[in-house]
């Protein structure tokens, strides 16, 4: 800031001196134009000295950070989607068992990312109850979890 004030002051003093020494007429008009340009350059000198490389680096850093934030948000959304799918499937199994009059204990469903469909799909189920063929068939039919990826507290 001090440098800018000193530059504006020096340009003003130099312009005033040049104007005082210049005779009247056409030469004075040209001198006035030159002094005006000099003073204008002194006033806008901070903008002229704009660090374009620094500005570009700052914008690149801003862009990198924005991309990081977007990636983090996408990961969080995918996690939330996965959790929602797992919880809904667990509730389905518990409700289906209760409807059949055979309530189950803890139910755990694990979802897996399907690269082709780009969605979470139920992958496996662990049911804290004795094996129930009808419930197993419902899990396979409605949730797409085959009997091979179902685990039961005790088979039988």
C-alpha positions as CSV (number, residue, x, y, z in Angstrom):
1,X,0.0,0.0,0.0
2,X,2.8,2.4,0.8
3,X,4.5,1.7,-2.5
4,X,1.3,2.5,-4.3
5,X,0.8,5.8,-2.5
6,X,4.4,6.7,-3.2
7,X,4.0,5.9,-6.9
8,X,0.8,8.0,-7.2
9,X,2.5,10.9,-5.3
10,X,5.7,10.7,-7.4
11,X,3.6,10.6,-10.6
12,X,1.6,13.6,-9.5
13,X,4.7,15.7,-8.5
14,X,6.4,14.8,-11.8
15,X,3.3,15.7,-13.8
16,X,2.9,19.0,-11.9
17,X,6.5,19.9,-12.6
18,X,6.3,19.0,-16.3
19,X,3.1,21.1,-16.6
20,X,4.7,24.1,-14.9
21,X,7.8,23.9,-17.2
22,X,5.8,23.4,-20.5
23,X,4.9,26.5,-22.5
24,X,1.4,27.2,-23.6
25,X,0.1,25.8,-26.9
26,X,0.1,22.5,-28.6
27,X,3.1,21.1,-26.7
28,X,1.3,21.8,-23.4
29,X,-1.7,19.7,-24.6
30,X,0.5,16.8,-25.5
31,X,2.3,17.1,-22.1
32,X,-1.1,17.2,-20.3
33,X,-2.1,14.0,-22.1
34,X,1.2,12.3,-21.2
35,X,1.0,13.4,-17.6
36,X,-2.6,12.1,-17.4
37,X,-1.5,8.7,-18.8
38,X,1.4,8.6,-16.3
39,X,-0.9,9.4,-13.3
40,X,-3.5,6.8,-14.5
41,X,-0.8,4.1,-14.8
42,X,0.3,5.0,-11.2
43,X,-3.2,4.6,-9.9
44,X,-3.8,1.3,-11.6
45,X,-0.3,-0.1,-11.0
46,X,-1.5,-2.8,-8.5
47,X,-3.8,-4.2,-11.2
48,X,-1.1,-4.1,-13.8
49,X,1.2,-6.1,-11.5
50,X,-1.4,-8.8,-11.0
51,X,0.3,-12.1,-10.4
52,X,-1.3,-14.2,-13.1
53,X,0.7,-17.3,-12.3
54,X,-0.3,-17.0,-8.6
55,X,-3.9,-16.5,-9.7
56,X,-3.8,-19.5,-11.9
57,X,-2.2,-21.6,-9.1
58,X,-4.9,-20.4,-6.7
59,X,-7.7,-21.3,-9.1
60,X,-6.1,-24.8,-9.7
61,X,-6.0,-25.3,-5.9
62,X,-9.6,-24.2,-5.6
63,X,-10.6,-26.6,-8.3
64,X,-8.7,-29.5,-6.7
65,X,-10.4,-28.8,-3.4
66,X,-13.8,-28.5,-4.9
67,X,-13.3,-31.9,-6.7
68,X,-12.2,-33.4,-3.3
69,X,-15.4,-32.1,-1.7
70,X,-17.6,-33.5,-4.5
71,X,-15.8,-36.9,-4.2
72,X,-16.4,-37.0,-0.4
73,X,-20.0,-36.1,-0.9
74,X,-20.5,-38.9,-3.5
75,X,-18.8,-41.4,-1.2
76,X,-21.1,-40.3,1.7
77,X,-24.1,-40.6,-0.5
78,X,-23.1,-44.1,-1.6
79,X,-22.6,-45.1,2.0
80,X,-26.0,-43.8,2.9
81,X,-27.6,-45.6,0.0
82,X,-25.9,-48.9,1.0
83,X,-27.0,-48.5,4.7
84,X,-30.6,-47.7,3.6
85,X,-30.7,-50.8,1.3
86,X,-29.3,-53.1,4.1
87,X,-31.7,-51.7,6.7
88,X,-34.8,-52.1,4.4
89,X,-33.8,-55.7,3.5
90,X,-33.3,-56.5,7.2
91,X,-36.7,-55.1,8.0
92,X,-38.3,-57.1,5.2
93,X,-36.8,-60.4,6.5
94,X,-37.9,-59.6,10.1
95,X,-41.4,-58.7,9.0
96,X,-41.8,-61.7,6.7
97,X,-40.7,-64.0,9.6
98,X,-43.2,-62.3,12.0
99,X,-46.0,-62.7,9.5
100,X,-45.3,-66.4,9.4
101,X,-45.4,-66.6,13.2
102,X,-41.7,-67.4,13.4
103,X,-40.0,-64.3,14.7
104,X,-36.2,-64.2,14.2
105,X,-33.4,-62.7,16.3
106,X,-30.8,-60.5,14.7
107,X,-30.8,-60.1,10.9
108,X,-27.8,-58.8,9.0
109,X,-27.9,-58.1,5.3
110,X,-24.8,-57.0,3.4
111,X,-25.1,-55.1,0.2
112,X,-22.6,-55.0,-2.6
113,X,-22.0,-52.5,-5.4
114,X,-23.0,-53.7,-8.8
115,X,-20.6,-52.1,-11.3
116,X,-22.9,-53.0,-14.3
117,X,-26.1,-51.5,-12.8
118,X,-24.3,-48.9,-10.7
119,X,-26.5,-49.6,-7.6
120,X,-26.2,-51.4,-4.3
121,X,-27.8,-54.9,-4.3
122,X,-28.4,-57.2,-1.4
123,X,-25.6,-59.7,-1.4
124,X,-25.8,-61.9,1.7
125,X,-28.0,-62.4,4.7
126,X,-27.3,-63.8,8.2
127,X,-30.4,-64.7,10.2
128,X,-30.3,-65.5,13.9
129,X,-32.9,-68.3,13.8
130,X,-33.3,-71.9,12.8
131,X,-33.4,-72.5,9.1
132,X,-36.8,-71.8,7.6
133,X,-37.3,-73.0,4.0
134,X,-40.2,-70.7,3.2
135,X,-38.4,-67.6,4.6
136,X,-35.2,-68.7,2.7
137,X,-37.2,-68.9,-0.5
138,X,-38.8,-65.4,0.2
139,X,-35.3,-63.9,0.7
140,X,-34.1,-65.4,-2.5
141,X,-37.2,-64.5,-4.5
142,X,-37.7,-61.0,-3.2
143,X,-34.2,-59.8,-2.4
144,X,-32.2,-61.9,-4.8
145,X,-30.0,-63.5,-2.2
146,X,-29.6,-67.2,-3.1
147,X,-29.6,-69.8,-0.4
148,X,-25.8,-70.3,-0.8
149,X,-25.3,-66.7,0.5
150,X,-27.7,-67.1,3.4
151,X,-26.5,-68.2,6.8
152,X,-28.7,-69.4,9.6
153,X,-28.0,-69.9,13.3
154,X,-28.6,-73.6,12.8
155,X,-29.4,-75.5,9.6
156,X,-32.1,-78.1,9.7
